[in-house]
Structure formats: C-alpha cells, structure tokens
C-alpha cells in the first residue's frame, strides 16, 4: 500500500472541506456584522429618504413614554415618507426617524401631506433638529399639536423653551414648513402648497438669538421627524393615523 499517496489523498479531502466550510460561514459572519443593534437589543432599521440615510426608532422611549415601531416608518414607490401611529396586540405604537448625518446653519424645509389642521388633540407631528449631545428641550422645532387640549392652536414654532403658537386652516392637504437658522436668528415660515408663495403664507415667526434669552442649539445637529401620542394618550376616535412627508431638504448657509 502506498502510504504517501493515502496521506496525500486525505490531506486533499481535508483541504476541500475547509474551503467549503469557509464559503458557507463567511457570508453569514459578514451579514451579521453589518447589522446594528438598538439599546434594547433589537436590530435597527435604516432607510433612505430625500437623499439622506435615516435611523428608525423602536422600543419604548420618550417623548410621551410611548412605544415605537420601526414598521411605522417607510418610503413608498414615489419616494415619499410615511409616518404612522398604529395599534396592534392591545398597544399603540408611534413613529420616529433621525438623520445619520449632522447639519448646521442653513434652511430646513419639510413638505407635508395631510390634514394637520384636523389632527387629533392627542397626536403630535414633530419636525425638528436636536443637538448631537442631547440637551433636554434645546431644540428648534416645528410641531403640530394641541397637547391634549382641543382649545389650543395646532401650530407651534419652538426654540428651546420659547414657543409661538398659531391657528391652522388649510387649503387642501399640502403644506410647506421651514426655518432658516443663522447665528443671529431663526426665521420660521409655513405655506399652503409645496412652493414658497407669499400670497399663500400661513404663519411666520422670527426668533432673535441673544444672550439674555434661552440659547438656541448650536451646530452640529441631527434632523428628527416623529408622529406620536401626547403623554401616551390614545387618539380620541381610537383610530390609527398616518402622515406623509413628501420631501425634506437642507440648504447650507
């Protein structure tokens, strides 16, 4: 018997099996390493919208002590973003996403599709920026909410703890909202439709940044969009809700 040939035969078999196992295992290992996990151990969801990458919130977090479902945020075939407040298995779930990249001074613009002038008093739609190092209430915010009180206006412009409220009476479901942020001031504007037209202005507010007022955030910040329940209270009609963001854009200063 040729022992050298036998040994060489088994070496070739072992070598072939090793290559085969690597082919099976390596893609699995690479795929697993590409996944991120949230603080509660769930796999995070990332989406592309308006040319930017976003991370979708899940689990139970503030605001409002709400539950957040990553399935409540998606982009449709037209590239429009959907935010949903849903109900399943006896629990209400909200929606939020945050930009992966940071932004600075410039114009932040949001094109909204939905009857925000008829939002339930327990619902909040937030379009805002927040510092990377989270500082409570230190944000620039456009919100549509009555904060549980049906007698309050639904429009809210906020810088830190300073808020300007305004009434909403829409001409259709399309609205445009933006703020221009510089080191001197923050200028808010809202319009009917999805184009800037002075004759279709809904509201505006200029917040002057000065040392004797609450300081506005300083760059860098991340952009957030959320749709949630105030204090975790259910919608008064007990129905699921959905809002669409047609586009977001940022123009640096």
Secondary structure as UniProt FT lines:
FT   HELIX           3..33
FT   TURN            39..40
FT   STRAND          45..49
FT   TURN            50..51
FT   STRAND          52..56
FT   STRAND          59..61
FT   TURN            62..65
FT   STRAND          66..68
FT   HELIX           70..72
FT   STRAND          73..75
FT   TURN            77..78
FT   STRAND          81..88
FT   TURN            89..90
FT   STRAND          91..99
FT   STRAND          106..113
FT   HELIX           116..118
FT   TURN            121..122
FT   STRAND          123..131
FT   TURN            136..137
FT   STRAND          139..144
FT   TURN            147..148
FT   TURN            150..151
FT   STRAND          155..159
FT   TURN            160..161
FT   STRAND          162..166
FT   STRAND          174..181
FT   STRAND          185..192
FT   HELIX           198..200
FT   STRAND          201..208
FT   TURN            211..212
FT   STRAND          221..229
FT   HELIX           230..232
FT   TURN            236..237
FT   STRAND          241..252
//
